[in-house]
Amino acid sequence: MSKTAEQEKGEPEGFVPALRYKWATGVYDLVIEYFTRGSVLRRLSVDAIAPEPGEAILDLGCGTGELSLAIAQTEPRSSVTGYDIDPEVLEIALNKMGLQSEVSAVTFRDVNVTDAASLPQQDIGRFDCVTSSLVFHHLTHDQKQRALKSVQALLRPGGRFVLIDWGPGANVFLRAAFWLVRLLDGLAVTRDNAKGNLPDMLEETSFSQIYAKPLLNTMFGTIWQYSANRCN
């Protein structure tokens, strides 16, 4: 099985690792598994993505590749690409792929989706589905807007976007629990998630058929599924 990685550009200015500190990258998978019920979240995410044979699917902010590889394993006849801006987690993803010989190759690329100039030109308008899991709550409001515009550019007309991320807590206790995430990642960048603004942002970016539902309750709050389509 071949392993593919394409480095498009280095870390952007102001880059923050997934767990905020580079030293924590090595325990990222353990943290996600324990605090967000990682294996359950991946299963629910793949169900929401519903990969079909022959589809081109992009995992935006793929991190260590868990979701990308799960998609490829669920539907080996799909073509899966993972974008991330952290070369260290991409290396972890490549190593995982090398250990899973039954999984079709995933193409991992170093891309900053908040910078339209960094998007690989061969990927513009190519994807049937773009998905993103637990990435948008790391982005400022302006970065979220730019990332959504990048998603529009990467999707084919009528293609679907499946966004999995923190949203309003399902009850008062889960709303209070989400404050721990907000304090860690920053009150400003998590404000849109906490207020439930992501559907409005999708609409403002000209997505259609917007759908939102609570997907999974965790000890740190409620993770939501936001789905939408690129207009034809």
Summary of the structure (lengths in Angstrom):
residues: 232
radius of gyration: 16.3
end to end distance: 36.3
largest distance: 48.3
contacts: 778
relative contact order: 0.15
helix: 44%
strand: 26%
